[in-house]
């Protein structure tokens, strides 16, 4: 399709409208690296007037520490230009008139006019995005730190539990060794009188196997009922109390911390 003069004029007006009202910075740079055009949005972003920028080297808008590398990259690009974003994966910076630096995203294009090569740069200020990314990174790091701390706490708890388990196993082993080799009868009950411990010496002397009495019987099994009745009367008179059952008779003095054989 051939462009008529009218088409070209309309295209020119459209380009001027885009250049003037675009919500991003647009710069045109010639083969020598000079800024030949800059749109109003970019001027406002950088804080300059048009006269302060026109015919200045593009490095004028870049922090000084990047000038040397940028000149090299600019030279290479002009030798073989093609449309592309620059600094992919890197953080690029521009600098305002007041010296304030800000992160930018840049896309490059190129065209010829009257046999001369020009580069058109589209510049976006990504300060807000970078702040949001930094906040997300911060939250991510805090989350990782929290997870790591919780994991460490859990591992420490498991370690302590293992130590407690080992200590308990050693204590139980020692207790069993003592009970099994004490040489005396040892019988222990819960508060209701149910036998919970019946050591080998008790089994040997009384004649019951551990399985016959543990969690099944009370020590009343080994006592003469008449002796329990006599003891009931004696303790009732001594302490002025009434007993609900025979087991209370057996343990009354123990409950009162009175030693008795």
ZIGI-V758481 format. One record per residue. N is the residue number from 1. RES is the residue in three letters. OMEGA is omega in whole degrees, 0 to 359 (none if undefined). Layout:
[[N,RES,OMEGA] [N,RES,OMEGA]]
This chain:
[[1,UNK,180] [2,UNK,178] [3,UNK,176] [4,UNK,178] [5,UNK,179] [6,UNK,178] [7,UNK,182] [8,UNK,180] [9,UNK,178] [10,UNK,178] [11,UNK,180] [12,UNK,179] [13,UNK,180] [14,UNK,179] [15,UNK,180] [16,UNK,179] [17,UNK,178] [18,UNK,182] [19,UNK,185] [20,UNK,189] [21,UNK,180] [22,UNK,180] [23,UNK,174] [24,UNK,179] [25,UNK,177] [26,UNK,178] [27,UNK,174] [28,UNK,184] [29,UNK,179] [30,UNK,184] [31,UNK,179] [32,UNK,178] [33,UNK,181] [34,UNK,178] [35,UNK,180] [36,UNK,178] [37,UNK,178] [38,UNK,185] [39,UNK,182] [40,UNK,181] [41,UNK,180] [42,UNK,178] [43,UNK,179] [44,UNK,181] [45,UNK,183] [46,UNK,177] [47,UNK,181] [48,UNK,168] [49,UNK,181] [50,UNK,182] [51,UNK,182] [52,UNK,187] [53,UNK,185] [54,UNK,180] [55,UNK,172] [56,UNK,176] [57,UNK,181] [58,UNK,179] [59,UNK,177] [60,UNK,183] [61,UNK,182] [62,UNK,178] [63,UNK,185] [64,UNK,183] [65,UNK,181] [66,UNK,187] [67,UNK,186] [68,UNK,181] [69,UNK,182] [70,UNK,178] [71,UNK,178] [72,UNK,181] [73,UNK,180] [74,UNK,179] [75,UNK,179] [76,UNK,182] [77,UNK,181] [78,UNK,178] [79,UNK,179] [80,UNK,183] [81,UNK,172] [82,UNK,183] [83,UNK,182] [84,UNK,170] [85,UNK,178] [86,UNK,179] [87,UNK,180] [88,UNK,180] [89,UNK,180] [90,UNK,178] [91,UNK,180] [92,UNK,181] [93,UNK,171] [94,UNK,182] [95,UNK,180] [96,UNK,180] [97,UNK,181] [98,UNK,178] [99,UNK,180] [100,UNK,178] [101,UNK,176] [102,UNK,181] [103,UNK,182] [104,UNK,172] [105,UNK,187] [106,UNK,172] [107,UNK,184] [108,UNK,171] [109,UNK,180] [110,UNK,177] [111,UNK,178] [112,UNK,176] [113,UNK,182] [114,UNK,177] [115,UNK,179] [116,UNK,183] [117,UNK,178] [118,UNK,175] [119,UNK,176] [120,UNK,183] [121,UNK,176] [122,UNK,188] [123,UNK,178] [124,UNK,175] [125,UNK,184] [126,UNK,180] [127,UNK,182] [128,UNK,180] [129,UNK,180] [130,UNK,177] [131,UNK,179] [132,UNK,178] [133,UNK,179] [134,UNK,179] [135,UNK,177] [136,UNK,178] [137,UNK,179] [138,UNK,179] [139,UNK,179] [140,UNK,180] [141,UNK,179] [142,UNK,179] [143,UNK,179] [144,UNK,180] [145,UNK,179] [146,UNK,179] [147,UNK,180] [148,UNK,179] [149,UNK,179] [150,UNK,178] [151,UNK,179] [152,UNK,179] [153,UNK,180] [154,UNK,179] [155,UNK,178] [156,UNK,178] [157,UNK,178] [158,UNK,178] [159,UNK,179] [160,UNK,178] [161,UNK,178] [162,UNK,177] [163,UNK,179] [164,UNK,179] [165,UNK,180] [166,UNK,179] [167,UNK,180] [168,UNK,179] [169,UNK,178] [170,UNK,180] [171,UNK,179] [172,UNK,179] [173,UNK,179] [174,UNK,180] [175,UNK,181] [176,UNK,179] [177,UNK,179] [178,UNK,182] [179,UNK,183] [180,UNK,186] [181,UNK,184] [182,UNK,182] [183,UNK,176] [184,UNK,178] [185,UNK,177] [186,UNK,179] [187,UNK,179] [188,UNK,181] [189,UNK,170] [190,UNK,185] [191,UNK,178] [192,UNK,178] [193,UNK,182] [194,UNK,183] [195,UNK,180] [196,UNK,181] [197,UNK,182] [198,UNK,189] [199,UNK,184] [200,UNK,180] [201,UNK,177] [202,UNK,179] [203,UNK,182] [204,UNK,186] [205,UNK,184] [206,UNK,175] [207,UNK,177] [208,UNK,173] [209,UNK,180] [210,UNK,183] [211,UNK,182] [212,UNK,187] [213,UNK,184] [214,UNK,182] [215,UNK,181] [216,UNK,187] [217,UNK,173] [218,UNK,179] [219,UNK,176] [220,UNK,179] [221,UNK,186] [222,UNK,184] [223,UNK,179] [224,UNK,182] [225,UNK,182] [226,UNK,180] [227,UNK,179] [228,UNK,180] [229,UNK,179] [230,UNK,181] [231,UNK,179] [232,UNK,182] [233,UNK,181] [234,UNK,182] [235,UNK,178] [236,UNK,178] [237,UNK,184] [238,UNK,185] [239,UNK,179] [240,UNK,182] [241,UNK,176] [242,UNK,183] [243,UNK,180] [244,UNK,182] [245,UNK,185] [246,UNK,181] [247,UNK,177] [248,UNK,178] [249,UNK,184] [250,UNK,189] [251,UNK,185] [252,UNK,181] [253,UNK,178] [254,UNK,178] [255,UNK,181] [256,UNK,181] [257,UNK,176] [258,UNK,182] [259,UNK,180] [260,UNK,175] [261,UNK,none]]
